[in-house]
Amino acid sequence: MASVTSLVFSNFKYLLLAIIIFSSMTVGLLILSEYIFLEPYVVSHIPSGTEFGFILILTISFLSAVVLPMNIFRINILKKSKQKISGGIFGSVIGAAAGACSCGPIGFAVISTFGSVGATATAFLTNYEIPIRIIAIGVLSITYFTTIKSLKTECKIDPSS
C-alpha cells in the first residue's frame, strides 16, 4: 500500500497539494475549534482536557491531505482511460466536512439564528463533537483504503514497478 502512496506523492504537484490541504485544514479547524486565537494577536492554546480533540483535528487534516490528492491522481488516470469513476472524492469531502462539524463560535452564531432548532443543533454539535470527528476519521480511512484498491485494480498500477 505504501508503494502506491509513494508513487502518487513522488509527483511534486500532488505533494504540494497535500501540504496545502493539510496546512489550510489544520489552521482552519484549529481556529474554528478555538485552539488558535487571532485577536488581539495570534495565540495558540490547548486547554487541559481537550488534547484528544486537538489530536483528532490533526488526524483529520492529515488523512484529508493524503486522500484528496490520491483521488485527484486517480481521476486524472481514469479520465484518460474512460473508465467509470466511483465515489472516492465524495467520501473524502464527507469525511472532511464531518471533521469540521465542531463549528466553534462562527458555526454557533449561524446556527443560533434559527431559534430553538438552532439551539438543538448547537447542543448536538457540542455533545457529539468527538464522535463526529471519530466517524470522519473512519470515513477518511475507508476512503484511503478503497482509493488504494482502486488505483491497483481500476488504474492498473503495479506497485512493484
Secondary structure, DSSP 4 states (H G I P E B T S, - for coil): -HHHHHHHHTSHHHHHHHHHHHHHHHHHHHHHTTSEE-SSS-EE---TT-HHHHHHHHHHHHHHHHHHHHHHHHHHHHHHHTPPP-SHHHHHHHHHHHHGGG-HHHHHHHHHTTHHHHHHHHHHHHHTHHHHHHHHHHHHHHHHHHHHHHHHHTS---TT-
